[in-house]
């Protein structure tokens, strides 16, 4: 190697001193910016328009309904007149003329209600203390959990204060009754049917198909069917009702009887959804641990408690969350089966919003809908955070 070559520095990048270098650098910067906002490269050109259209269809109604919840809409000649009224629609629901309809009539809870509320307070305090003592606890997490605990206890106080004999449940309490009693019954019955049809029993394939039939019927069809079945004077079961002395009894004349009819119809239809998902989860479990436990002398209950249920817990969590979000929107059954009656005893929040919309109270309808959205969001987020650690431990 020559002396001149040995003192030469590293070779300069090709094209650094060329006139095209600034143009290439600018093009490279544009490529980086484009790839950042379009990870798929050229595929993003085709994906983003569809994403924007879907976001528009999703966000536009939410924004407009939020605006209408702070407004009063009046139909006038040639169009509509919209006036901003601030929080008037919400004040009407929580403190005004619609308070008894929305939140119910509150009285002193019964002894059983006070005991139930006391148990909830005790469980809440135990969970908060457990979170404080855990190493993963933070100040922000404690504040959020404390806020949700106060919100949950306030809601439960409303429930126990309105379901007694002197009180009257509002549409919020009625919706909570539909959701949680219905989901509990649907999950228990669906899990039982899943465990039963997962066994090597004759005719199990036939019953798997039969158990799915209710989910294929529209909610309006289910409501009309149960309306006929609940008719004790002219329905198909009228001779049975008359034989047991209930021929002159009407389910819809009693508040709790009407609510029970709605819950039974909802459970009958949506147990099939729980059943098919839980059946897939049960059959997906490995057989080796179960067979080993049976060889060691474990009972069926212990196999279910320590192997089957922890194995299907992640699926159950997602299933309950999906069903809970959907159950808050119940409207068809109480609307067709009881028309929200007697009075407003079976009226859910969604039906409340629909009736207000039908009465051209568009702002009041939007306020009820957004109150439901806030309630569902808080409950869903709290449910996910509550069961996330337990689901992770089960996995």
C-alpha angles and dihedrals in degrees: 000000000000124000091245092052093047093059095048115114126229115302115266118244111270115263095014094126095036121110090241093062098091090047092051092048091051091048090050091051091051090049091052092048091047093048090049093056094034109039092176093059112219091001089071090067088067097036102050097060090054091046091050092049091051091047090050093052090046101042101035096066091045093052094045093047090049089053091047091051087066093045142066115229120204127182111230134173109293097011142330135312118216120193125185110238100170114214095346094113092052093044088054090056099044104029109007142060095316096050096099090046095047105032099020133226111306124213135160108294121244123253090262090050092050091050091050092048091048091054090051091051090050093049091048092052091048092051092048092049090048090052092049091052094047118097091230093059118117134185092246091049091049092051092050092047092048091050092050091046091055090047092049093047091049090052092047091048088054090051096050090043095055105037096065124097096266096044132069123219117233126216091274093057093043090052092051090050091052093047103046102032090044095047092046092053093042093052096046094046093041092050091048092051091046093052090046097050091043088068122091094258126149113258096016093134090056092052092047088061093043093051089055096056098086091059090057093061120088116248090243090055091049090049093052091046093053090044088061093043092051092051101104095187105045107008126109090261094048093112090053093050091047092048091056093044098257097109093113095042123103122199094208095056091070121062097220092040090055092047090049091053091053092047092048091051092048092047092048092053103041101037085083090063092052091044099054095046094045091046090056090048093049094048091048092062116106114255098211098077091046092050091046091051091049091050089052089055101258115160123235091255092054091047090052095044099046103028116017101040097045088048094055095038096098091051091045091053094053091042094052091046093052093045092046093054090049094044093059088066095059110145113128098068099049091039096053100027100047106357086234092300165181080059104312096324095121099030114126125203092258091051089046089055092046093051091049090050091049088053088054092248090134095164093049090048091052091048091054091047093051092047087055091048092053092047093049092047094051094045094045095049091047091048092051093048092046097052099032095086093044091048091050091051090050091053 
